[in-house]
C-alpha cells in the first residue's frame, strides 16, 4: 500500500462549464506554484469528478432490472467491450453496502480514501498544496458530504458575453452576424438562458459570501484585472503574496467589451429587463 | 481502519449451473460463522460487486457515445446512474508505476469497510455470530484470480457433478418453466447445444483434475456426495473451515426449496442421463470427455 502523505486540497472551480470560461481561469490559477492539476485543455481529465461519481455508486441500492441484477454482476466484463464494464449501485437490498458505520456511509469513506490514494500516488512537487479542477455544481456538495476538505472557487460571468461566446463556439462562427440578426431566435435563446439557470445562478453568486471554503470571482476580473483577482484568490487560499501573472491569452478571452459590438440592442434590452438587479449586484453594467 | 485479522475471509464457491450450489449454500448457511445474505437462491454478490466497482479504476481513455465526459459531469451523482471507466486517459496515479495499481488499494479498503459493516449488521441478526470469519459467495474463477493478485487468498470449493446429469437438469429446468436459461439458444437442436456444452465442460473438468489436487486452498465437493451423504459433506467442510455445519437442518428445510429442483429429489437426480439421454448424446460425452469422466470416477 502507498505511503500516506498529506492529501492535496481540492480547489474546485465551478463555472458555467464553457471552455472559454474555464481555460483563462485555469491558466491563471495554474501559474500559482502551489497548484497542480490533471486537467489540461487537450486532455480534459476530471479525476475528482470521476472519483466522486464512482464513490456515489455505493450510495445505496439500485432496483434490479433486466440489464443490471445480481446475475449480471456475476458476469465479468469482456475484454474490449466497454459496455460490459458498466455498473450501477448494488442490485438488491445491499444492506452491508448502504448502511452507515461509525457515522459514515461507505461511499463517503471510499471517496476520502480514494482521494488519499490518488494524492499519494501522483507525482508532485513539494510546493504543491492544491489540486485544481473545473467541476459541476454537485461536486463541492459531494465533497462536503464526504468530509473531504476542499475550496470552491465560483466564477461569475456576464451572461451576455457567455451567450455570444457560446453561440460563436458552437460551430456557427461564420454564421454569427445573420443569426444574431434574427432577433426572434436570439430572444428565444436569451429567454431560455435567462429562465433556465442564469438569473437564479447570478442571484446566488451575487449573494455568495466569502468564507474559508468559498470565494466568488468574476471571470471578467480574472482576464481583465488579473493582478487583483490573483491577489484575492491567493489571500483566500492563505498563500503568501507572489508576483501576479500576465493577463491570460489563451485565445478564449471574452472581455465585457467584446460582446457589446455583437449583441443587438433588442437582446441587450431583454437582459436589462429580465435581470437588471442581478447584473448590477455583480458589478455588470445593465 | 480495522486490523488485518478482522477481514472476512472470502470463501468462493466455483460451480457450473445446476450442480447443487444452492444446496451447498444452504449447508454453509447453517454456520453462524459464515456470512452471506440468507436470501434464496443466495446470489447477492457483494464481493463480485465490489471487485467490479474497483476494476472501474483500472481502465480508461476511450469515450463512447453512451458514456461521455458530459454524462460524467452533467448527470446527478447517484447510485442509480450507470458509470463506466473514466472517459479520459488514466492519470499516472491510477496506474501501476512499478507498484500495485490504485484499484488494488481501493478494493482492499472497500473489503475492510465491507467486513466491518457486515459484522456490525450481524449484531441485529441473532442467527449470525457477531464475529463471523468467512464470507461465502457463488463465484467464478476470474474473481478468485483477482483476489489472489490482491494478496487475499480465498478458500475455494469446487462443486463437481456428472455433466451428463447437469445437461438433463438444464433441459428439465427450462422445460418446467418454459425458459431458455443456461446459454440455451431458442430453436437450437439438442445435439448442437449438447456439443457446445460438452466442449465447455472439458475445460472445467481438466481444471478440477489438474489444479484442485495441487491447490492447498481448494476442496472438491461432489453433488452426488451431497445427495447421498450430506452429513458426510458437512463433516468434511466443518473440519476444513473450522466451523460447525448442520446437515439435518438443511434436510429438514428441503421442502422450501422444491421450486428450485428439476427432479423428484436429490437421489432421483443422479444417473438421470441413463434413463433420459439419447444414445447419440451419450456417445458424444464418451468421445469428447470420456477420459476425464473416468478419471473423476464417473462410469462411461
Contacts between the chains, C-beta under 8 A, distances in Angstrom:
chain1	res1	chain2	res2	distance
A	1	B	100	7.7
A	1	B	105	5.8
A	1	B	108	7.1
A	2	B	99	7.3
A	2	B	105	6.5
A	17	B	73	7.1
A	38	B	91	4.5
A	38	B	93	8.0
A	43	B	88	6.4
A	43	B	89	5.9
A	44	B	69	5.9
A	44	B	88	6.1
A	45	B	86	7.7
A	45	B	88	4.6
A	45	B	89	7.0
A	45	B	91	5.9
A	46	B	69	6.8
A	46	B	72	6.5
A	46	B	73	6.6
A	46	B	88	6.9
A	47	B	86	7.7
A	47	B	91	5.6
A	47	B	93	7.7
A	49	B	72	6.1
A	49	B	73	6.0
A	50	B	72	6.3
A	50	B	86	4.8
A	50	B	88	7.9
A	52	B	77	5.8
A	53	B	72	6.1
A	53	B	77	4.8
A	53	B	81	7.8
A	53	B	83	5.6
A	54	B	53	7.5
A	54	B	56	5.9
A	54	B	57	7.2
A	54	B	83	6.2
A	56	B	77	4.0
A	56	B	78	6.1
A	56	B	79	6.3
A	57	B	53	6.1
A	57	B	79	5.5
A	57	B	83	5.9
A	58	B	53	7.1
A	58	B	79	6.8
A	59	B	78	6.4
A	59	B	79	4.3
A	60	B	78	8.0
A	60	B	79	4.6
A	61	B	79	7.1
A	62	B	79	5.6
A	62	B	80	5.3
A	63	B	80	7.8
A	68	B	82	7.9
A	70	B	43	4.7
A	70	B	44	5.7
A	70	B	45	6.0
A	71	B	43	7.1
A	73	B	45	5.2
A	73	B	48	5.1
A	73	B	49	5.1
A	73	B	52	6.5
A	74	B	43	7.4
A	74	B	45	5.9
A	74	B	48	5.8
A	74	B	138	7.5
A	74	B	139	7.9
A	74	B	140	6.7
A	76	B	52	7.4
A	76	B	140	6.7
A	76	B	142	4.8
A	76	B	143	7.4
A	77	B	52	7.3
A	77	B	55	7.0
A	82	B	59	8.0
A	82	B	62	6.5
A	82	B	64	5.7
A	82	B	67	7.2
A	82	B	84	5.9
A	82	B	85	7.1
A	83	B	64	7.7
A	83	B	66	7.2
A	83	B	84	7.9
A	85	B	52	8.0
A	85	B	55	7.3
A	85	B	56	6.9
A	85	B	59	6.6
A	85	B	84	5.4
A	85	B	85	5.8
A	86	B	67	7.4
A	86	B	82	5.1
A	86	B	83	7.3
A	86	B	84	5.0
A	87	B	49	7.7
A	87	B	52	5.5
A	87	B	53	6.1
A	87	B	56	6.8
A	87	B	82	7.1
A	87	B	83	6.4
A	87	B	84	7.9
A	88	B	79	6.7
A	88	B	80	6.2
A	88	B	81	6.7
A	88	B	82	5.2
A	88	B	83	7.5
A	89	B	78	7.8
A	89	B	79	2.9
A	89	B	80	6.1
A	90	B	46	7.4
A	90	B	49	5.4
A	90	B	79	7.5
A	91	B	49	7.9
A	92	B	37	7.9
A	92	B	44	4.9
A	93	B	37	7.2
A	93	B	39	7.7
A	93	B	44	7.1
A	94	B	44	7.6
A	94	B	46	8.0
A	95	B	37	7.3
A	95	B	121	5.7
A	96	B	46	6.0
A	96	B	114	5.8
A	96	B	117	4.9
A	96	B	118	4.3
A	96	B	121	6.0
A	97	B	46	6.7
A	97	B	49	7.4
A	97	B	50	8.0
A	97	B	114	7.2
A	97	B	117	7.6
A	99	B	117	5.7
A	99	B	120	7.6
A	99	B	121	6.0
A	101	B	113	7.2
A	101	B	116	5.6
A	101	B	117	4.7
A	101	B	120	5.6
A	106	B	110	7.6
A	106	B	113	5.7
A	106	B	114	7.6
A	106	B	117	6.6
A	107	B	79	7.8
A	109	B	109	7.9
A	109	B	113	5.7
A	110	B	106	7.3
A	110	B	109	6.8
A	110	B	110	6.1
A	110	B	113	7.0
A	113	B	105	7.7
A	113	B	106	7.4
A	113	B	109	4.8
A	114	B	57	7.8
A	114	B	102	7.7
A	114	B	106	5.8
A	117	B	93	7.7
A	117	B	102	5.4
A	117	B	105	4.6
A	117	B	106	6.6
A	117	B	109	8.0
A	118	B	91	7.7
A	118	B	93	4.7
A	118	B	94	7.4
A	118	B	102	6.8
A	119	B	93	7.7
A	120	B	93	7.9
A	121	B	92	7.6
A	121	B	93	4.0
A	121	B	94	7.6
A	121	B	97	7.1
A	121	B	102	5.9
A	122	B	91	6.8
A	122	B	92	6.4
A	122	B	93	3.8
A	123	B	92	6.3
A	135	B	73	7.6
A	136	B	73	4.8
A	136	B	74	6.8
A	138	B	76	6.5
A	138	B	77	5.6
A	142	B	77	5.7
